[in-house]
Amino acid sequence: MTASVSLQVYSDNAVVFTNPGYPTPYRGTIAKFVHHLLLVCFISSMSWLFLCNNSLFRYRYTHNVEQGEGVAVLFHQFLANAGDCVTACDVNSVCQSTCGDVMDHPKTKKILITNSSATITMQSTAPADGNYHTGIYAKSISFDLATRTYFDCNSTVDLKDGEPFFLVSQNYPNTPYQFSRCEVTFAAVDAIRVAIYDLVTVNSVLFKGVDISGKPVEVRLSGRHVTDDEPVALYFLKSLQVSFAPSNRTTSYSRGFYILVDSFKRGSASSEACMNNGAVTVHSGQTVLFGTANFGSGTYPPNMQCSYSFSSDLKDHLLAISMEFETEKCCDVMFIDGIAPPPYNLYNYQGFMQRTFQFASTQVITMNFTSDGTVQGVGFNGSVYNIDCACGSGVYQLTPNDTLLQITSPGFLHGAPTYCPELNCFWTIKFPVDYEVMLNISDINLRTGSQQDQFVIADNFARVLLSTNSTTYYGPTRFIITSGQVSINFTSASTMVLSPPLTREGFLVDLRMVKKYIRRTVITFTDDSFMADISTRSFVEGLNVTYEYSITARPGKKVTTHFFTTLNGIANLEIYDGSDTSAAMIDTSFLYNLTTMDGVPMSVRSTGEKLLVRVRPNLFNTKEKLDFQAMVTDWSQGTHCTHGINSTQPYGREENKWKE
């Protein structure tokens, strides 16, 4: 079955047109939607010309009128992509356009005007936003340029279900210049709905009839702010009388009204089309779906009533909701309570709502949706999550019998699409110094645009090995930790409303402790040999080795180690202020500075006669040469013989041993 633009020509020289398939929701552009569709082209007896141009992916027709007449394009529904547009051009190619979710915006006029025949085009001018949309329903009519009226005053209108009446003030969207009293009576088989999208008047507009409960009512509306926030909907039984008399007072603002009148048959409220209607306790890591049953394939039914209550009684958990939503703007409304804190806790969703991911401020979220008896839309489709926010922060000890550990952002392993706000997680992992930890970042994906979300890895001396807030991380993912301790810190911003995650957000870090493979060199200084080169010569004896140097100074002297290359990305360095690892470890974090001072080597000195140095090459560095250059001595440099410090000749007595 092929679809085409719906084009209905009426005897009063009016035409109704819709996008293909209306009111079935569409996802994508109008252009893409119709690329392979059969377009119906014809010339009607009413001088209407519908021009089809499939190569340009657009629909166009020409509304021809007599001399002294103009064309008004009026919209009953317009909820579409931002780039889906309707354009009306006069005979001089002067054009007006309107695009996107027109019905959503009170200040956007739902009318296009030409003062001659009009060429009307419906097309997509930009890529789609990826959401389902209800589409476009419009009517073009001719009007007298002298009177600029769009309907007959003091008349009776027999409403037909599915055919709206456009009650639009004279000279709209500008201020009326005819001030006579006007009255229109509407009649329907069952019920009448008045959807007021724009009303700015000095004098009142009177709506008189019998309301849905059977009570006679008179509703008077006037002023500048009637529809500032949302459209106003009124409901009556069988008959309605609307009367008004525009004021001749001069104002600094434009006045007028744009009102849609529809008839419909009443029905009983039903929750049959509500997916997972009712009360649900959401468990940790659980995702509960909700929405209109035929979301995406058809509009929701009339007289729909959905009630949801989602709750959690778990400590350190947050409920969160993500929903795609589009309904008829005026009249089909969802009220949501529990997402935001008071006094902003009650939301009303109507029309198109940009999809977001929002954390709740309470442990209970309630949602109530109702649709009336006429004009439906896409509906809604969403998920409720119960996300674990507990960090599990603390100190973890790796041992020879317990060598593996996983650290993750809260909820990551339980299917959470993202992590909670206001996190400050800190993990400290300790291990014996004769072991080393292989740290692998298996997954890291932080939130888009959140510069306050930080992931940091640091060693025993708080030297930062990694710090990132990148959405997509391109840095190193594997590290060797040798200092007996590593810490991981993760913080997140307090933002409660986010863009929906496209992929799972958070991180996963795997840690594995392994025994060090040590190549030991013993250096003992004497009066004849008091310097030694401990440069590794590109670690030619192996990258998966820890090079250990046990250095003993002459009696009464101290051991000094001079470094001629930086360590950052090259090697891990441990220096113990004594003969073995039971001695205090010296802070070497300054040696990883990326900046070196020409001619002045960085140095570390023992407090006694012994020093233990361990050098572990960076096994995972594949981008640059692993060049480590250093020398040790117990000679204190004076004002002479400064060349001695730069010697690369090995001095001192060395004894090499392998140690596992």
Secondary structure, 3 states (H helix, E strand, C coil): CCCCCEEEEECCCEEEEECCCCCCCEECCHHHHCCCCCCCCCECCCCEEEEEEHHHCEEEEEECCCCCEEEEEEEEEEECCCCEEEEEECCCCCEEEEECCHHHCCCCCCEEEECCCEEEEEEECCCCCCCEECEEEEEEEEEECCCCCCCCCCEEEECECCECEEEECCCCCCCCCCCCCEEEEEEEEEEEEEEEEEEEEEEEEEEEEECCCCCEEEEEEEECCCCCCCCEEEEEEEEEEEEECCCCCCCCCCCEEEEEEEEECCCCCECCCEECCEEEECCCCCEEEEEECCCCCCCCCCCEEEEEEEECCCCCEEEEEEEEEECCCCCCEEEEECCCCCCCCEEEECCEEEEEEEECCCCEEEEEEECCCCCCCCEEEEEEEEEECCCCCEEEECECCECEEEEECCCHHHCCCCCCCCCEEEEEEECCCCEEEEEEEEEEECCCCCCCCEEEEEECCCCEEEEECCCCCCCCCEEEECCCEEEEEEECCCCCEECCCCCCCEEEEEEEEEECCEEEEEEECCCCCCEEECCCCCCCCCCCCEEEEEEECCCCCCCEEEECCCCCCCEEEEEECCCCCCCCECCCHHHHCCCCCCCCCEEEECCCCEEEEEEEECCCCCCCCCCCCEEEECCCCCCCCHHHHHCCCCCCEEEEEEEC
